[in-house]
C-alpha cells in the first residue's frame, strides 16, 4: 500500500515553509514585516475589519506616500492569507478609501536626482585612501552597471570576470529576476582616470580580497572587514560623497547611480534598447521618465527660436 503524503512530520512542515518563503524576496518579506508592525503599533489587529484598515489609511494618508500605503494594504492582505483568514483589503470600503486618497493627494512619487556622469567624475576625482578607493570602485561600477543597490552589495568576487574588453559581472538575482536566472553585465574599459574597470581592479588589489563579498565594510582603523556592505550603506556613501562635492545629499539616494546611467545615456543619444541592455528593464515604459527628463534640453523649442 502506498504511503499517503502528509504534513505530520516537522521536517516536512519545515520544507513547506522554506518553499513558501522562497516565493518572495527577502527584502520584500522584511518590508511586509515592517508594514504589519506599523499597522499593529497604530492600533490595528489581525484579523482586521475593513473599517479598521480604512481608518488606518485615512490617519496616515498625509504622512505616508501612496506607494507605501498600497504596500501596507498588500502586507495586510498577505498577513490574513498566511493565517487562512478572509482579507478585509478587497472590500469596497478599503478600495474606495485608497481611490479617494489617490484623487485628493495625487499619486506622484518622490523622484531622486540622478547622479550624472559629470558629477560622478567630480566626486570620484577627490577620493583618497583605501576607503576612497573602495567608494570610487563602488560608485563607478554601480553607475556603469546601472545596478540596483541590492544587486551591488550582493556581488561577490566570484561573480567578476576580467576580459580583454573590460569586465563581465554576473548578477545572480535581482528585483525583476526572483527565479534566479541571472544575467551578465558588460562594463568596458574607459580612457582616463575614471575607468570603472581599473577602479575595480585597484580596489581588489589594495584590499587583497580574493573571495566572498566584493564591496565590504571598513572598521574605524580603515581596515577591510569580512562583512559586505548592506543596501543602506550604498545610499549613505552616495549622500556623503555628493555632500563633499557641494551637492545637496537630500536629493540623492541609492537609486541615483542607476538613474544617473539612464539619464546620462539618454542625454548622449544612446538608443533605448541599448540602455535596456545595461539596465535589464523589460520595456521602455520604466525608462521613459529618465529619458524624458534627460532630453528636456535637447533641441529645446526655446533654443531653436532664440
Secondary structure, 3 states (H helix, E strand, C coil): CCCCCCCCCHHHHHHHHHHHHCCCCHHHHHHHHHHHHHHHHCCCCCCCCHHHHHHHHHHHCCCCCHHHHHHHHHHHHHHHHHCCCCCCCCCHHHHHHHHHHHHHHCCCCCCCCCCCHHHHHHHHHCCCHHHHHHHHHHHHHHHHCCCCHHHHHHCEHHHEEEECCEEEEEECCECCECCCCCEEEEEECCCCCCCHHHHHHHHHHHHCCCCCECCEEECCCCCEEEEECCHHHHHHHHHHHHHHCCCCHHHCCCCHHHHHHHHHHHHCCCCHHHHHHHHCCCCCCCCHHHHHHHCCCCCCHHHHHC
